[in-house]
Amino acid sequence: MLESVSSLQIILAATPVVLLIVLLGFLKLPGEKSALITLGATILIAIFGFSLSFGDTALSIGYGVTKAVFPILVIILMAIYSYNVQVKSEKIEIIKQQFSAISKDKSVQVLLLTWGFGGLLEGMAGFGTAVAIPAAILISLGFKPMFSAVVSLIANSVPTAFGAVGIPVIVLAREVEMTDQITLISSHVVWQLAVLMFLVPFLIVTLAEKSVKSILKNILLSVLVGTVTLAVQYYAAVYIGAETPAILGSIASVIVIIVFGKLTAKKEVKGPSLNFSFNQIFQAWSVYGLILLLVLLTSPLFPFTAFMKANWDIFQTNFNFNVAGTLHTVGIYWLTDTGVLIFVSSLVGGLIQGLSLSSLFSLLGKTTIQLKKTVVTVCCLISLSTLMDFSGMITVLGLALATATGALYPLFAPAIGALGTFLTGSDTSSNILFGKLQATVADKIGADKGWLAAANTTGATGGKIISPQSIAVATTACGQQGNEGVILKKAVGFALLYILIAGIVVYLGS
């Protein structure tokens, strides 16, 4: 049941969001400074505007910092480290030449890396890997850092609905008490994203190659990729569940893009034939191959994780925070933590590529120093979103929007999901924050609860494009720290259009 909120509460709750946008987008302050200032303002609002005690405020910040480190910062660090290993060993040159050999066509290269390979990373690992790794490889292929950051953020939208082996949808089903209908919610998400499965690839290839003569080719490629993605994701959602749509859809997309690139490559722009040995190719792909293999083996698709947790619980570490009488836990199982898996893959892959242990650990230290600004940015952002959650600010914003829209609510339902991702950087967290709200409103207006619950994760994928945390990952991967505001301004128009289209689809389907 919707609760009434005062105008002052709404203004106070919206202040951190507006302040962050102004600092990043208009005043163009660096991400770490913007996040730190906004966190300070959020602390004051939580204490004096929403009566959160000093103790609970401190615990909220501690909980936020811990959530920032595990798993987000560790995964960002290891994702960048994996790329730096490739550069150090110079094996990235083989991968670069292989991508170039598929096609010299820029649109094919960009779509393959961001939508195909990036979508696969998102489906298996998530948490920034799908932005950091493709963006870094794009730069190595000669694309501009700003372009690489923006296009990687746009591509990391649709796949996040079923990212990290379907965790966002699995959590959503639990929050709205529909765990026995998870395939139904999964299919709803796929249908709500169907139009965007065509439009996002088209946007990506158009940004990569803007010439008029490329329009027909770009349309054809987008239609082929969108059709295959939709068909495979829908089949996986209905007949398998939430774990595999992004993974299988991305693999199918990769195959289609490669075939298209080979068939449409012009003779005069074909690169020289590659004569790499099997051993060279194996070495070049050892890091990324191990990442995909380990993440897949420790996913819910296989029983290894459940077995290890049941029998080797000594590898489990829990950090507990009692905030306002409620216990909140950040748990890390070290044998299957995504960041650890990427580290192990990078270390073993680096050894396979001929690097020494000492040079690998030295490189890890340099990579850690490289991320010092990102550490401040992400810790502050997660802390302020945690404060907004525990103090009630996020609930106030969601309720205000739901109350203001009335019967048109389905049109705005994705916007609430997008707000959750903008604030938290996570589709999963958005579903935790607003999943129940969506179901409550659905019951009140007589709409399908499963459809509106799905709308939350659909909108959350759009908010992911402009989430400050995602932008922090992109700027770090592309060496653009300090330009977070510039990237936000470039990406925000695409994100708003994305959310609008999602809203129209949800409204028509309701």
HELIX and SHEET records of a PDB file:
HELIX    1   1 SER A    7  ILE A   21  1                                  15    
HELIX    2   2 VAL A   22  PHE A   26  3                                   5    
HELIX    3   3 GLY A   31  LEU A   44  1                                  14    
HELIX    4   4 ILE A   45  GLY A   49  3                                   5    
HELIX    5   5 PHE A   54  LYS A   67  1                                  14    
HELIX    6   6 ALA A   68  LEU A   73  3                                   6    
HELIX    7   7 VAL A   74  SER A   89  1                                  16    
HELIX    8   8 ILE A   92  ILE A  102  1                                  11    
HELIX    9   9 LYS A  106  LEU A  111  1                                   6    
HELIX   10  10 LEU A  112  PHE A  117  3                                   6    
HELIX   11  11 GLY A  118  MET A  124  1                                   7    
HELIX   12  12 THR A  129  SER A  140  1                                  12    
HELIX   13  13 PRO A  145  ALA A  155  1                                  11    
HELIX   14  14 VAL A  158  PHE A  162  5                                   5    
HELIX   15  15 GLY A  163  GLU A  175  1                                  13    
HELIX   16  16 THR A  179  GLN A  181  5                                   3    
HELIX   17  17 ILE A  182  GLN A  192  1                                  11    
HELIX   18  18 ALA A  194  ALA A  208  1                                  15    
HELIX   19  19 VAL A  212  SER A  214  5                                   3    
HELIX   20  20 ILE A  215  TYR A  239  1                                  25    
HELIX   21  21 PRO A  245  THR A  264  1                                  20    
HELIX   22  22 LYS A  267  VAL A  269  5                                   3    
HELIX   23  23 PHE A  278  LEU A  297  1                                  20    
HELIX   24  24 PHE A  304  ASN A  311  1                                   8    
HELIX   25  25 ASP A  313  PHE A  315  5                                   3    
HELIX   26  26 THR A  338  ILE A  352  1                                  15    
HELIX   27  27 LEU A  357  GLN A  370  1                                  14    
HELIX   28  28 LYS A  372  SER A  391  1                                  20    
HELIX   29  29 MET A  393  THR A  405  1                                  13    
HELIX   30  30 GLY A  406  LEU A  408  5                                   3    
HELIX   31  31 TYR A  409  THR A  424  1                                  16    
HELIX   32  32 ASP A  427  ILE A  445  1                                  19    
HELIX   33  33 LYS A  449  GLY A  463  1                                  15    
HELIX   34  34 LYS A  464  ILE A  466  5                                   3    
HELIX   35  35 PRO A  468  ALA A  477  1                                  10    
HELIX   36  36 GLU A  484  GLY A  509  1                                  26    
SHEET    1   A 2 GLN A 316  VAL A 323  0                                        
SHEET    2   A 2 THR A 326  TYR A 333 -1                                        
END                                                                             
